[in-house]
Amino acid sequence: MLYLITGGSASGKSEYAEAVAQRRRSSLGEGAGLYYLAAMYPEGAEARERIARHQKMRAGKGFHTLECYTGLARLRGQVPAGSALLLECMSNLLANEMYRREGSLGVRPEGGLSRLERTAEEIILEPLFEMAEGSEWVVVTNEVFSDGVRYDRETDRYCRILAYINRRLAERAHSVVEVAASVPFPVKGELP
């Protein structure tokens, strides 16, 4: 099953998502794996600080961490079916695919939105949906377009692709939850 957790920055969504992943693992029974797919690239002091905070938050909770900055499909076969997985977070994974040299989306001015959507389907959504079969996936993402800010063209393009991915995830998700001030609100389905 797929669970989508969204919210603004520092909303408490990561802590909530960790608890959901742990509960989903418990529902799978004895011997089920618990994986944390870390997508934030450790570039710069602020990123390293956030990564350290998240590592401290999940210490002792039984997560096996796999770094996944780009190329989600390469995880096929690395995580056994019947596991619980937490992808933290889709926003970082997309940014890496769009802006890091090793990324597959490689945004260029000539790249239209529909081309990027098709590529996002191929390199992010299709592998995720395939790997989610028989496992419990918790995906964290960020709320976009609710701040009322007008962005430059490139940032707007990133937000539009993230919104597209979020919509596709929400369509397939068993449950969608928005977290605000550490309080989860069900958007689709029940609270996991």
N, C-alpha and C positions, 0 to 999 in steps of 0.2 A: 504494500500500500504506500501511498504517497501523501505526505503531510506538508503543507506550505505554511511557513511562519513569516509574517511580514511586520513591518513597523518602521518607525523613524530611527534615526541615530540615537544610541544610548537609551532605547526604549525598554530594555530588558528582554528583548526577543531571543538573544543568544542563550541566556540562562534558562529561559522557558524551553527553548528548543532542545537543550541538553537533557532536561527532565523528561521531555516527550520521548526522546531517543532511548533513554534508559527504561522508561515504561514499555515502549514498543519491544525492546530487547527482552524484557521479562515475559512479555506475552508470547514470545517465540519459544520459550522453554529452555531447558538445560543445554548448555554448550553453544548457544547462539553468540555470534560475535557482535561487538559494538565498535563501530568505526567512526572516526572524526576525519572528514575530508577537508583539509585546511587549504583554502584558496587565496588567502592574503599573502602576497609576495613581500618578503621582509626587506623592503627597500626604504631606507630612511629611518630616522629615530622614532618618528610617530608610529609608523607601521610596526617596528620592532617592539615598541611599548605596548601597543594593542595586542600583538601576538602573545607577549609575555603575560598580559592580564588574562587572556583567554586560556592560556596553558595553566595558569594558577587556578582559574575558575573550575577547570575540568579535572584537575589533579585528583587522583584517588577514586575516580568514578568509573574506571574500567575501560576507558576509550583507548583504542589503538589508532594512533594518528598517521594518516597518509597525506603527504603534501601533494596537492593537485592544483597547480597554478594554471595550467593549460592542458588540453588533451584529455578530457574526461574519459574518452573511449579507451585509453590505455589501461584503465582500472579493470576492464573486463578480465575476469579470471583471477584477479588479485584478491577480490572480496568474495567469500563463499556465499552462495544463495542461502537464504534463511538467516541473514544477518540484519542488524539494525545499523543504519548509516545516517550520519548528520553531515550535510554539506553546508559549510560555513564559509563564505556565503556566495550566492549566485551573482551578486553585484560585483564582487572581486573577480570571480571566474570570468565574467563577461568582460570586465575592464582588461584583464590580462589577455584574453583572446583578441581584443580589439587593439590594444596599444603596446603590448610587449612584442619584441622581435620574434619570439617563438610562437606567438599567437596565430591562429588560423583565420581570424576575421579581417585582420589588416586593413582597417578603415583608411580609405583614400577618398579624396574629393569626388572622384568619378563613381564611387560605389553608391548605388541607390539603396534606399531603404528595403525594397523587396529583395534585392540580392543579399543583403545582410540578414534579413529574416530567414531566407532559405538556408544560408550558411549556418545560422544559429540553430536551425532545426537539425542539420546534419551533424554538427560537431558538439552540440550541447544537449539538445532535447532528445533526439533519437537514442543516443547511448544511455542517457539517464532513464528514459522510459523502459528501455530494454533491461537494464540492470535492476530496475525497481520491481520487475516481475519476480515474485517469490521472496521478496525482501521487504523491509520496512525502511523507507527513506523519509527523512525529515530535511527539508530544504529551507534555509533561511535566505531571505531576500530583503531588499529595501523598498520602502514606499517611494514612489516617484510621482511627480506632477501634483502633489498635494500642497506644496509650499507656495505656490503662486508666483514663483520667480521665473523670469524669462532668461533663458540661457543662450550662450553663443551657439552657433550652428553645430559644432562638433559635440558639445555637451548635450544638446538637444537630441542629436542622433543617437548617442549612447542611451539616453533616457528612453527614447522611443523603442529601441531594441530591447532594453530591460523590461519595459512595459509589455512588449509583445511576448517575451519569455514568461513573464509573470502570469499573463493571461492564459497561455498554453499550459503552464503548470497548474493553475487554478482549475482549468477545465478537467484535468486528469486527477486532481487531488481528491482524496477521500475527505479531507478536512482542510480548510483554510482558516488561519487564525491571525488576527492583527493584535499586536501587543503594544500597549501605550502605558507608560508609567508603571511598567512591570505587571500590568493587568491584562490577561488574555481575553479577547473578544472574538467569539466565533463569527466568521463571515460566511462560511459554507460548512455544513455538517456540524457535528458536535465537537466540543473540546476534546482533543486526544488525551 
